């Protein structure tokens, strides 16, 4: 069986950069699955993409399917012959197989003997298989929005112009999107616009690079990164390379060339975040910082052409960015003519959610929640209330209306200008922290109170109107809000009870249709998020379930238990004690009534049960202050020493003794042992 390289390329007008990676990956995955389903061997699949093409290269692809032994079963032997003569059923089966009855075989099965036929079926050639695989793959690409062009009825993301399908040096006779496959591709639109005849699939990457096209996405991104860093070095500056921007820019060019431009220093009077947002969002520029970390009046643009006159390209970009930055400066100057506080009445007309009212309604509810939290964490109550009142005011400023990603940031700038307290100004930006699981949390007490209050109000409100997340749908980002609350409480070491916080939040709402059981519903949902939270710290599902089995509603306490159980699970004694606790749990669960933990020392008969009683009693006194202080890891380390007396007890003592009094006493001893561990978690749920 011979092997060769397969190349597929779909050429189009500039594809949406935001969809390029998904389209490229789907193209490669579809071809790979098609080959796997057809049982054609190959070594590897590589995906390539530029704004004008999607390509797949399959290495060491076999030229055909393997030959297969095919077995067909005919009529049962009893029905195939009558008095030694073949019946019509046997003859018909033989004809269908193209042989005589004498050439059929007997197949032995559990249900008897049958007539059968076995033959070797040759595999189809790759040339015969590929057209259908290509057509199916292209037709199922995740195109964000289809379009038609010209008089054609064909639909795709952008007009398509060529299709390459090469197996080695041979063109595959395939058709898709109204295009017939060939060996003809095209290079860079300006540097190499003429048709290129590929002579072999292996030449694809090198041939196109000669034609000013870098088809490898990763290579193109690294080329851009290297050029940006080199340009920054020339300017004695530090380039800030946002990975999302890097991916987007690499989806806009085929032959990247980095060029440095400048803008008027007067624009630096505008907050740097405003200028950066304008440069990134509108022009896809990379910005530069000086040694002090301040924005320099420079930018780096990535051209899609190696110009003979780069100064002209730079001048064009400088001309374009000037009005953009002027707009940012205008928005900033306009916004500063009014205080944030003067915008509070505008929130009365901004809807938060139709059933939950306006942003002003949300602020009134959040004020009560933030006040409660500030009291509990020794924060400044008046500052927390002021922060809530101003929290959403920047949403109605010109700057945030133009650049929504600056919400919070502009609130801080405008509050500082208005002379608000420093922690109030800081809180306006911190309210959106953490933005993701590993992000930083608010540092100020006022910021913590505001961030918690805002999320808690959203959670109980959306749950209260019956719009909790389902499956992959979470339009109000409640999962992220829940994990944000947990992170603030845990990383901020805030000793607050979540049930109490949710109760306060629910009390601020009136007439919620799902009010019954709302606190417990949201509480359960949020505590369940600890499973995802714990994964960041290497905490397994079993460890999470062990702690979740206990009625713990304080997230900080919950996290301490999780970490303690994780440390305990790594001890040599853990598996044996988990198994012992599982055994104890099974024994106690079979009792009709709850078992007492009061042990009568006079009824202890065996040395092993007396030893276990002494060990448990000793540990009870030792770990009680540790439990009270939340030192769960030290407590479990102490309890780990119970392994030997526990093992000896189960080896030598019959728990279900004939004497009912002795039996109850031994059950009480086991219950007291179990109760010690349950002070932290149900370790019977750990791997055994």
PLY file of the C-alpha trace (Angstrom):
ply
format ascii 1.0
element vertex 688
property float x
property float y
property float z
element edge 687
property int vertex1
property int vertex2
end_header
0.00 0.00 0.00
1.61 3.24 -1.17
1.44 6.52 0.77
1.65 10.15 -0.26
0.76 13.66 0.91
-2.70 15.11 0.43
-3.22 18.87 0.04
-6.61 20.57 0.08
-7.00 24.34 -0.22
-10.13 26.46 -0.51
-9.40 29.96 -1.81
-11.77 32.82 -1.01
-12.03 36.54 -0.57
-10.94 37.82 2.83
-12.54 35.67 5.54
-13.66 37.17 8.89
-10.59 37.14 11.17
-12.72 36.28 14.20
-13.91 33.08 12.50
-10.65 32.07 10.80
-9.30 29.76 13.51
-12.62 27.99 13.98
-13.05 27.48 10.22
-9.50 26.21 9.85
-9.74 23.77 12.74
-13.13 22.51 11.55
-11.80 21.99 8.00
-8.92 19.86 9.30
-11.12 17.99 11.77
-13.70 17.21 9.07
-11.11 15.79 6.67
-9.49 13.80 9.48
-12.81 12.31 10.55
-13.75 11.49 6.98
-10.50 9.58 6.48
-10.89 7.79 9.80
-14.47 6.80 9.01
-13.28 5.47 5.66
-10.54 3.53 7.49
-7.75 5.04 5.39
-4.39 5.11 7.25
-2.46 8.38 7.54
0.26 9.85 9.78
-0.86 13.38 10.68
-3.11 16.27 9.71
-1.95 19.91 9.61
-4.28 22.91 9.35
-3.29 26.13 7.58
-5.20 29.38 7.14
-4.79 32.93 5.94
-7.42 35.59 5.26
-7.76 34.23 1.69
-7.52 30.48 2.20
-8.27 27.43 4.33
-5.93 24.49 3.80
-5.27 20.99 5.12
-2.20 18.84 4.55
-2.36 15.12 5.38
0.97 13.32 5.54
1.62 9.67 4.64
-1.93 9.08 3.48
-2.49 5.59 2.05
-3.60 5.39 -1.56
-6.53 3.09 -0.72
-8.52 1.47 2.03
-7.13 -1.83 3.35
-8.65 -4.93 1.79
-11.28 -6.44 4.08
-12.56 -9.94 4.68
-16.33 -9.84 4.32
-18.51 -12.56 5.75
-22.15 -13.03 4.73
-24.59 -15.32 6.48
-27.31 -17.10 4.53
-30.14 -19.45 5.54
-29.87 -21.87 8.44
-28.45 -25.25 7.43
-31.75 -26.95 8.24
-33.52 -24.67 5.76
-30.75 -24.82 3.15
-30.99 -28.54 2.43
-33.85 -31.02 2.33
-32.97 -34.70 2.01
-29.46 -33.62 1.02
-30.67 -31.44 -1.84
-30.14 -27.66 -1.86
-33.33 -25.70 -1.41
-34.30 -22.56 -3.31
-33.16 -20.55 -0.31
-29.65 -22.00 -0.59
-29.52 -21.56 -4.35
-30.75 -17.95 -4.12
-28.13 -17.12 -1.50
-25.41 -18.68 -3.65
-26.48 -16.66 -6.70
-26.43 -13.45 -4.66
-22.82 -14.25 -3.74
-21.88 -15.11 -7.33
-20.87 -18.70 -6.53
-22.36 -22.19 -6.55
-23.90 -23.83 -3.51
-20.85 -26.12 -3.29
-18.60 -23.09 -2.74
-20.55 -21.88 0.31
-19.21 -22.56 3.80
-20.79 -23.57 7.10
-20.83 -20.94 9.87
-21.08 -22.23 13.42
-22.89 -19.90 15.86
-24.49 -20.13 19.30
-27.84 -20.46 17.56
-26.83 -23.25 15.18
-25.16 -23.77 11.83
-25.77 -21.52 8.84
-24.71 -21.37 5.24
-22.21 -18.60 4.67
-19.84 -16.97 2.23
-16.49 -15.35 2.89
-14.59 -13.18 0.43
-11.90 -10.49 0.40
-13.28 -7.10 -0.58
-10.68 -4.76 -2.10
-10.47 -1.29 -0.55
-11.56 1.75 -2.52
-8.91 4.10 -3.83
-8.29 7.41 -2.13
-9.16 9.14 -5.41
-12.64 7.61 -5.24
-13.16 8.37 -1.55
-11.92 11.97 -1.36
-14.57 13.81 -3.40
-17.35 12.89 -0.99
-15.17 13.59 2.09
-14.20 17.02 0.75
-17.75 17.97 -0.19
-19.20 16.89 3.16
-16.49 18.66 5.15
-16.85 21.99 3.33
-20.65 21.86 3.53
-20.55 21.49 7.32
-17.98 24.20 8.14
-19.16 26.49 11.00
-19.65 29.56 8.82
-20.88 32.43 11.06
-22.99 33.98 8.29
-23.45 32.74 4.73
-23.66 34.97 1.66
-24.34 34.56 -2.05
-22.51 36.32 -4.86
-23.17 36.96 -8.52
-25.82 34.75 -10.10
-24.66 31.69 -8.15
-26.87 29.85 -5.67
-23.77 28.72 -3.77
-23.46 30.03 -0.19
-20.36 30.52 1.92
-18.85 33.05 4.31
-17.19 34.89 1.41
-17.07 34.37 -2.37
-14.85 31.40 -3.23
-12.47 31.41 -6.19
-10.36 28.25 -6.30
-10.13 24.71 -4.94
-6.90 22.74 -4.78
-6.97 18.97 -4.24
-3.64 17.22 -4.75
-2.69 13.68 -3.78
1.02 13.70 -4.31
1.28 15.10 -7.85
-2.16 13.95 -8.95
-5.21 16.20 -8.97
-8.22 14.71 -7.16
-11.38 14.94 -9.27
-13.41 16.71 -6.59
-16.03 19.47 -6.67
-17.33 21.76 -3.91
-19.11 25.12 -3.78
-19.33 25.10 -7.57
-15.54 24.78 -7.94
-13.65 22.00 -9.72
-10.46 20.97 -7.96
-7.15 21.68 -9.65
-3.49 22.22 -8.79
-3.77 25.99 -9.23
-3.36 28.29 -6.24
-2.58 31.99 -5.79
-0.03 33.87 -3.74
-0.18 37.32 -2.19
-2.82 39.56 -3.78
-0.24 42.28 -4.62
3.19 40.68 -4.45
2.36 37.48 -6.37
-1.08 37.81 -8.00
-0.47 35.35 -10.85
-1.67 31.75 -10.79
0.74 29.19 -9.29
0.79 25.59 -10.50
1.64 23.24 -7.65
3.54 20.16 -8.81
3.36 18.24 -5.53
1.39 18.50 -2.30
4.62 18.61 -0.27
5.63 21.90 -1.92
2.66 23.87 -0.63
4.09 25.73 2.38
7.44 26.54 0.77
5.91 27.56 -2.57
3.47 29.98 -0.99
6.15 31.52 1.22
8.06 32.35 -1.95
4.80 33.96 -3.11
4.66 36.15 0.03
2.12 34.05 1.92
2.77 32.49 5.35
0.09 29.82 5.52
1.06 28.49 8.96
-1.02 30.43 11.54
1.44 29.85 14.39
4.41 30.87 12.23
2.62 34.03 11.12
1.78 35.00 14.70
5.35 34.48 15.83
6.62 36.49 12.88
4.34 39.35 13.95
5.45 39.03 17.58
9.12 39.09 16.62
8.68 42.11 14.36
6.70 44.06 16.97
9.34 43.38 19.62
12.10 44.38 17.20
10.33 47.64 16.32
9.85 48.40 20.02
13.53 47.81 20.69
14.45 50.35 18.04
12.19 52.87 19.81
13.69 51.96 23.21
10.20 51.07 24.38
8.23 48.05 25.57
5.60 46.65 23.24
2.38 45.38 24.86
1.26 42.34 22.89
-2.30 41.40 23.70
-2.74 37.76 22.64
-6.30 38.27 21.41
-5.18 41.22 19.31
-2.23 39.20 18.00
-4.59 36.42 16.86
-6.92 38.93 15.22
-4.14 40.76 13.41
-2.63 37.50 12.14
-6.04 36.75 10.64
-5.90 39.98 8.66
-2.55 39.56 6.88
-0.74 37.00 4.76
2.67 38.67 4.72
3.07 40.72 7.94
5.32 43.74 8.01
5.54 45.76 11.24
5.81 49.54 10.97
6.02 52.16 13.71
3.97 55.35 13.60
3.41 58.23 16.00
0.65 60.56 17.18
0.56 64.01 18.79
1.78 64.09 22.38
-1.17 66.30 23.33
-3.36 63.21 23.20
-1.45 61.80 26.18
-3.53 64.11 28.36
-6.38 61.64 27.79
-6.27 58.53 30.04
-4.04 55.92 28.48
-6.76 53.28 28.57
-8.92 55.41 26.26
-6.16 55.79 23.70
-5.23 52.13 23.89
-8.83 51.02 23.41
-9.14 53.27 20.39
-5.92 51.98 18.85
-6.77 48.33 19.49
-10.49 48.33 18.68
-10.46 50.61 15.66
-7.04 50.24 14.07
-5.62 46.97 15.48
-2.44 48.72 16.61
0.01 47.57 19.29
0.89 50.28 21.80
4.25 51.07 23.40
5.27 51.96 26.96
8.29 53.79 28.29
10.56 52.59 31.12
8.11 53.99 33.68
5.24 52.03 32.18
3.59 55.09 30.68
2.10 55.20 27.20
4.38 56.60 24.51
2.98 58.58 21.55
3.85 55.67 19.27
2.07 52.67 17.79
2.98 49.61 15.74
0.80 48.61 12.81
1.02 45.36 10.85
0.87 45.97 7.11
-0.06 43.23 4.65
2.47 44.44 2.10
6.22 44.89 1.95
6.08 48.41 0.60
8.86 50.04 -1.36
7.88 53.28 0.40
7.04 52.33 4.02
6.98 55.99 5.06
3.92 56.46 2.93
2.19 53.52 4.64
3.10 54.93 8.05
1.82 58.37 7.09
-1.47 56.84 6.00
-1.89 55.10 9.33
-1.01 58.25 11.24
-3.60 60.14 9.25
-6.24 57.56 10.12
-5.47 57.33 13.85
-5.47 61.11 14.39
-9.27 61.60 14.16
-9.81 58.43 16.23
-7.73 59.79 19.08
-9.34 63.19 18.64
-12.71 61.52 19.16
-11.43 59.91 22.36
-10.16 63.26 23.58
-13.49 64.89 22.72
-15.44 62.21 24.62
-13.16 62.63 27.62
-13.44 66.42 27.66
-17.21 66.26 27.22
-17.64 63.76 30.06
-15.56 65.85 32.46
-17.97 68.75 32.16
-20.32 66.85 34.47
-19.74 64.97 37.70
-20.53 61.30 38.02
-23.04 62.07 40.74
-24.97 64.33 38.36
-25.61 61.29 36.20
-27.37 59.29 38.92
-30.87 60.37 37.75
-30.10 59.01 34.26
-29.94 55.49 35.70
-33.70 55.65 36.29
-34.23 55.25 32.55
-31.60 52.55 31.89
-33.15 49.09 32.09
-31.13 46.42 33.87
-33.63 43.65 33.17
-37.28 44.11 32.30
-38.63 42.21 35.31
-35.97 43.52 37.69
-36.20 47.20 36.83
-33.61 49.83 36.02
-30.01 50.35 37.05
-31.34 52.77 39.66
-33.50 49.96 41.12
-30.48 47.71 41.14
-28.43 50.38 42.93
-31.09 50.73 45.64
-31.08 46.97 46.25
-27.29 46.73 46.14
-26.94 49.56 48.66
-28.59 47.48 51.37
-26.46 44.44 50.53
-23.22 46.46 50.43
-24.11 48.11 53.74
-24.57 44.70 55.36
-21.25 43.46 53.96
-19.31 46.60 54.90
-20.53 46.26 58.49
-19.33 42.64 58.63
-15.88 43.29 57.16
-15.20 46.51 59.09
-15.40 48.63 55.96
-16.55 52.23 55.70
-20.33 52.00 55.37
-20.80 55.48 53.94
-18.10 54.84 51.33
-19.70 51.54 50.35
-23.04 53.27 49.90
-21.47 56.06 47.86
-19.66 53.53 45.65
-22.92 51.70 44.93
-24.65 54.96 44.01
-21.90 55.88 41.52
-21.09 52.36 40.31
-23.01 52.39 37.04
-22.88 56.10 36.27
-20.01 55.79 33.82
-22.21 53.55 31.65
-24.01 56.67 30.43
-20.82 58.61 29.61
-19.76 59.23 26.03
-16.48 57.38 26.51
-18.03 54.14 27.77
-20.80 54.29 25.20
-18.04 54.32 22.56
-15.72 51.86 24.35
-17.77 49.56 26.62
-14.63 47.75 27.75
-13.68 50.89 29.69
-16.59 50.60 32.13
-15.26 50.91 35.64
-11.97 52.32 34.46
-13.60 55.58 33.38
-15.69 55.57 36.52
-12.45 55.64 38.53
-10.98 58.48 36.47
-14.11 60.62 36.67
-14.59 59.94 40.40
-10.99 60.96 41.10
-11.55 64.17 39.14
-14.74 64.81 41.15
-12.80 64.52 44.42
-14.50 61.35 45.63
-12.79 59.35 48.40
-9.88 57.29 47.09
-11.40 53.94 48.05
-14.71 54.94 46.40
-12.91 55.80 43.17
-10.92 52.58 43.37
-14.06 50.54 44.03
-15.71 51.77 40.83
-13.00 49.98 38.85
-12.71 47.02 41.22
-16.41 46.18 41.03
-15.76 44.15 37.86
-12.98 42.09 39.48
-12.38 39.22 39.16
-13.24 39.10 35.46
-12.20 35.43 35.21
-11.30 32.61 37.58
-7.60 33.44 37.98
-7.99 37.24 37.91
-7.15 39.45 40.89
-9.88 40.40 43.35
-10.76 43.87 44.68
-8.16 45.10 47.14
-10.17 47.74 49.00
-12.90 46.87 51.49
-15.25 49.20 49.62
-14.42 47.43 46.35
-15.13 44.04 47.91
-18.46 45.19 49.29
-19.51 46.68 45.96
-18.36 43.72 43.86
-20.13 41.23 46.13
-23.33 43.24 46.39
-23.63 43.73 42.64
-23.16 40.02 41.88
-25.42 38.78 44.68
-28.23 41.07 43.55
-27.90 39.79 39.98
-27.82 36.15 41.07
-30.94 36.21 43.25
-32.77 38.46 40.80
-32.20 36.32 37.72
-32.87 33.09 39.63
-35.95 34.74 41.13
-37.50 35.34 37.70
-36.80 31.76 36.64
-33.89 32.36 34.27
-31.20 30.25 35.90
-28.48 28.93 33.54
-29.36 25.78 31.60
-26.75 23.70 29.81
-24.43 25.94 27.84
-26.80 28.92 28.01
-25.86 31.51 30.61
-26.80 34.91 29.13
-26.32 36.78 32.42
-22.94 35.10 33.15
-24.19 33.73 36.47
-21.53 31.02 36.58
-18.83 33.65 36.32
-20.63 35.80 38.91
-20.82 32.86 41.32
-17.15 31.99 40.96
-16.35 35.69 41.35
-18.20 35.80 44.68
-16.40 32.66 45.87
-13.01 34.04 44.87
-13.59 37.36 46.64
-14.73 35.63 49.83
-11.94 33.04 49.80
-8.97 35.02 48.48
-10.08 38.07 50.44
-10.37 35.86 53.58
-13.82 37.25 54.33
-15.50 35.20 57.04
-19.04 35.60 55.70
-21.87 33.08 55.52
-23.25 32.75 52.01
-26.75 31.82 53.14
-26.90 34.97 55.23
-25.69 37.12 52.33
-28.25 35.62 49.96
-31.03 36.11 52.50
-30.20 39.82 52.67
-30.11 40.00 48.86
-33.48 38.26 48.46
-35.07 40.58 51.02
-34.37 43.55 48.72
-36.56 42.15 45.94
-40.33 42.35 45.87
-42.70 40.02 44.05
-40.20 37.61 42.53
-42.17 34.78 40.87
-39.67 32.13 42.07
-39.24 33.50 45.60
-40.11 30.23 47.39
-36.91 28.43 48.30
-34.86 30.99 46.39
-32.09 31.34 48.97
-31.46 27.59 49.09
-31.71 27.29 45.31
-29.05 29.95 44.68
-26.95 28.71 47.60
-26.84 25.19 46.17
-25.96 26.51 42.73
-23.11 28.64 44.08
-21.63 25.96 46.32
-21.70 23.58 43.37
-19.36 26.02 41.62
-16.70 25.04 44.15
-16.16 21.94 41.99
-14.85 24.16 39.15
-13.12 26.48 41.62
-11.29 23.52 43.18
-9.98 22.27 39.84
-7.75 25.34 39.71
-6.06 24.04 42.88
-5.88 20.40 41.85
-8.79 19.32 44.04
-10.53 16.19 42.74
-14.27 15.59 42.47
-14.08 13.12 45.38
-12.45 15.72 47.62
-15.10 18.26 46.68
-17.93 15.78 47.39
-16.40 14.89 50.76
-16.65 18.53 51.87
-19.94 19.16 50.06
-21.49 16.37 52.15
-21.21 18.62 55.19
-23.59 21.56 55.84
-20.93 24.24 55.24
-22.19 27.55 53.81
-19.19 29.76 54.58
-17.04 29.79 51.40
-13.82 30.64 53.25
-14.43 27.74 55.62
-15.38 25.51 52.68
-12.10 26.31 50.91
-10.04 25.61 54.02
-11.70 22.20 54.33
-11.04 21.46 50.66
-7.36 22.25 51.04
-7.15 20.20 54.22
-8.79 17.18 52.57
-6.46 17.52 49.58
-3.42 17.43 51.90
-4.89 14.53 53.89
-5.59 12.51 50.72
-1.86 12.53 49.96
-1.02 10.78 53.23
-0.32 7.04 53.32
-3.08 6.58 55.91
-5.76 8.25 53.82
-6.96 5.29 51.74
-7.20 2.95 54.76
-9.05 5.52 56.89
-11.37 6.36 54.00
-12.20 2.66 53.68
-12.72 2.37 57.43
-15.03 5.39 57.43
-16.94 3.88 54.53
-17.35 0.68 56.53
-18.48 2.65 59.59
-20.95 4.61 57.47
-22.42 1.42 56.03
-22.80 -0.17 59.47
-24.43 2.90 61.03
-26.75 3.47 58.09
-28.36 0.10 58.69
-29.46 1.06 62.19
-33.11 2.01 62.60
-32.35 4.98 64.85
-29.51 7.50 65.04
-26.64 6.03 66.99
-25.44 7.75 70.14
-21.80 8.77 70.43
-21.80 8.24 74.22
-19.56 5.26 75.01
-19.84 3.36 78.31
-16.27 2.51 79.24
-17.40 -0.32 81.52
-18.86 -2.19 78.54
-15.60 -2.23 76.59
-14.43 -5.85 76.68
-11.71 -6.29 74.05
-8.26 -4.76 74.20
-8.71 -3.49 70.65
-11.92 -1.60 71.43
-10.43 -0.12 74.58
-7.40 1.00 72.57
-9.63 2.61 69.96
-11.69 4.32 72.65
-8.55 5.74 74.28
-7.23 6.91 70.90
-10.52 8.56 69.90
-10.93 10.22 73.29
-7.37 11.53 73.17
-7.82 12.91 69.69
-11.13 14.56 70.61
-9.39 16.71 73.20
-6.49 17.46 70.87
-8.44 18.46 67.76
-11.32 20.37 69.37
-9.39 23.69 69.48
-8.10 23.05 65.96
-11.65 22.67 64.66
-12.69 25.84 66.45
-9.80 27.74 64.84
-10.46 26.31 61.39
-7.10 24.53 61.39
-8.50 21.56 59.52
-5.28 20.30 58.00
-3.59 20.03 61.40
-6.70 18.31 62.75
-6.70 15.71 59.98
-2.97 15.17 60.45
-3.71 14.36 64.07
-6.60 12.06 63.16
-4.38 10.18 60.68
-2.72 8.48 63.67
-6.00 6.61 64.28
-5.29 4.27 61.39
-3.57 1.56 63.45
-6.16 1.31 66.28
-8.99 1.45 63.70
-7.46 -1.37 61.62
-6.85 -3.45 64.75
-10.43 -2.88 65.94
-11.95 -4.19 62.72
-9.53 -7.13 62.67
-10.27 -8.27 66.23
-13.68 -6.98 67.32
-17.15 -8.18 66.27
-19.23 -4.98 66.13
-22.62 -6.70 66.04
-22.15 -8.63 69.29
-24.93 -10.90 70.58
-25.34 -8.80 73.73
-27.46 -5.77 72.68
-25.78 -3.48 75.23
-22.30 -4.32 74.02
-23.47 -3.99 70.42
-24.91 -0.50 71.07
-21.72 0.51 72.86
-19.53 -0.56 69.97
-21.80 1.27 67.54
-21.48 4.37 69.72
-17.69 4.02 69.58
-17.81 3.90 65.78
-20.21 6.85 65.71
-17.81 8.89 67.83
-14.97 7.94 65.47
-17.04 8.99 62.45
-18.09 12.25 64.13
-14.43 13.25 64.53
-13.77 13.12 60.79
-17.15 14.65 59.93
-16.05 17.78 61.72
-14.06 18.38 58.52
-15.53 16.24 55.74
-17.01 12.87 54.90
-13.73 11.15 54.05
-15.59 7.91 53.26
-16.13 9.49 49.83
-12.40 9.62 49.11
-10.77 6.92 46.93
-10.16 3.74 48.93
0 1
1 2
2 3
3 4
4 5
5 6
6 7
7 8
8 9
9 10
10 11
11 12
12 13
13 14
14 15
15 16
16 17
17 18
18 19
19 20
20 21
21 22
22 23
23 24
24 25
25 26
26 27
27 28
28 29
29 30
30 31
31 32
32 33
33 34
34 35
35 36
36 37
37 38
38 39
39 40
40 41
41 42
42 43
43 44
44 45
45 46
46 47
47 48
48 49
49 50
50 51
51 52
52 53
53 54
54 55
55 56
56 57
57 58
58 59
59 60
60 61
61 62
62 63
63 64
64 65
65 66
66 67
67 68
68 69
69 70
70 71
71 72
72 73
73 74
74 75
75 76
76 77
77 78
78 79
79 80
80 81
81 82
82 83
83 84
84 85
85 86
86 87
87 88
88 89
89 90
90 91
91 92
92 93
93 94
94 95
95 96
96 97
97 98
98 99
99 100
100 101
101 102
102 103
103 104
104 105
105 106
106 107
107 108
108 109
109 110
110 111
111 112
112 113
113 114
114 115
115 116
116 117
117 118
118 119
119 120
120 121
121 122
122 123
123 124
124 125
125 126
126 127
127 128
128 129
129 130
130 131
131 132
132 133
133 134
134 135
135 136
136 137
137 138
138 139
139 140
140 141
141 142
142 143
143 144
144 145
145 146
146 147
147 148
148 149
149 150
150 151
151 152
152 153
153 154
154 155
155 156
156 157
157 158
158 159
159 160
160 161
161 162
162 163
163 164
164 165
165 166
166 167
167 168
168 169
169 170
170 171
171 172
172 173
173 174
174 175
175 176
176 177
177 178
178 179
179 180
180 181
181 182
182 183
183 184
184 185
185 186
186 187
187 188
188 189
189 190
190 191
191 192
192 193
193 194
194 195
195 196
196 197
197 198
198 199
199 200
200 201
201 202
202 203
203 204
204 205
205 206
206 207
207 208
208 209
209 210
210 211
211 212
212 213
213 214
214 215
215 216
216 217
217 218
218 219
219 220
220 221
221 222
222 223
223 224
224 225
225 226
226 227
227 228
228 229
229 230
230 231
231 232
232 233
233 234
234 235
235 236
236 237
237 238
238 239
239 240
240 241
241 242
242 243
243 244
244 245
245 246
246 247
247 248
248 249
249 250
250 251
251 252
252 253
253 254
254 255
255 256
256 257
257 258
258 259
259 260
260 261
261 262
262 263
263 264
264 265
265 266
266 267
267 268
268 269
269 270
270 271
271 272
272 273
273 274
274 275
275 276
276 277
277 278
278 279
279 280
280 281
281 282
282 283
283 284
284 285
285 286
286 287
287 288
288 289
289 290
290 291
291 292
292 293
293 294
294 295
295 296
296 297
297 298
298 299
299 300
300 301
301 302
302 303
303 304
304 305
305 306
306 307
307 308
308 309
309 310
310 311
311 312
312 313
313 314
314 315
315 316
316 317
317 318
318 319
319 320
320 321
321 322
322 323
323 324
324 325
325 326
326 327
327 328
328 329
329 330
330 331
331 332
332 333
333 334
334 335
335 336
336 337
337 338
338 339
339 340
340 341
341 342
342 343
343 344
344 345
345 346
346 347
347 348
348 349
349 350
350 351
351 352
352 353
353 354
354 355
355 356
356 357
357 358
358 359
359 360
360 361
361 362
362 363
363 364
364 365
365 366
366 367
367 368
368 369
369 370
370 371
371 372
372 373
373 374
374 375
375 376
376 377
377 378
378 379
379 380
380 381
381 382
382 383
383 384
384 385
385 386
386 387
387 388
388 389
389 390
390 391
391 392
392 393
393 394
394 395
395 396
396 397
397 398
398 399
399 400
400 401
401 402
402 403
403 404
404 405
405 406
406 407
407 408
408 409
409 410
410 411
411 412
412 413
413 414
414 415
415 416
416 417
417 418
418 419
419 420
420 421
421 422
422 423
423 424
424 425
425 426
426 427
427 428
428 429
429 430
430 431
431 432
432 433
433 434
434 435
435 436
436 437
437 438
438 439
439 440
440 441
441 442
442 443
443 444
444 445
445 446
446 447
447 448
448 449
449 450
450 451
451 452
452 453
453 454
454 455
455 456
456 457
457 458
458 459
459 460
460 461
461 462
462 463
463 464
464 465
465 466
466 467
467 468
468 469
469 470
470 471
471 472
472 473
473 474
474 475
475 476
476 477
477 478
478 479
479 480
480 481
481 482
482 483
483 484
484 485
485 486
486 487
487 488
488 489
489 490
490 491
491 492
492 493
493 494
494 495
495 496
496 497
497 498
498 499
499 500
500 501
501 502
502 503
503 504
504 505
505 506
506 507
507 508
508 509
509 510
510 511
511 512
512 513
513 514
514 515
515 516
516 517
517 518
518 519
519 520
520 521
521 522
522 523
523 524
524 525
525 526
526 527
527 528
528 529
529 530
530 531
531 532
532 533
533 534
534 535
535 536
536 537
537 538
538 539
539 540
540 541
541 542
542 543
543 544
544 545
545 546
546 547
547 548
548 549
549 550
550 551
551 552
552 553
553 554
554 555
555 556
556 557
557 558
558 559
559 560
560 561
561 562
562 563
563 564
564 565
565 566
566 567
567 568
568 569
569 570
570 571
571 572
572 573
573 574
574 575
575 576
576 577
577 578
578 579
579 580
580 581
581 582
582 583
583 584
584 585
585 586
586 587
587 588
588 589
589 590
590 591
591 592
592 593
593 594
594 595
595 596
596 597
597 598
598 599
599 600
600 601
601 602
602 603
603 604
604 605
605 606
606 607
607 608
608 609
609 610
610 611
611 612
612 613
613 614
614 615
615 616
616 617
617 618
618 619
619 620
620 621
621 622
622 623
623 624
624 625
625 626
626 627
627 628
628 629
629 630
630 631
631 632
632 633
633 634
634 635
635 636
636 637
637 638
638 639
639 640
640 641
641 642
642 643
643 644
644 645
645 646
646 647
647 648
648 649
649 650
650 651
651 652
652 653
653 654
654 655
655 656
656 657
657 658
658 659
659 660
660 661
661 662
662 663
663 664
664 665
665 666
666 667
667 668
668 669
669 670
670 671
671 672
672 673
673 674
674 675
675 676
676 677
677 678
678 679
679 680
680 681
681 682
682 683
683 684
684 685
685 686
686 687
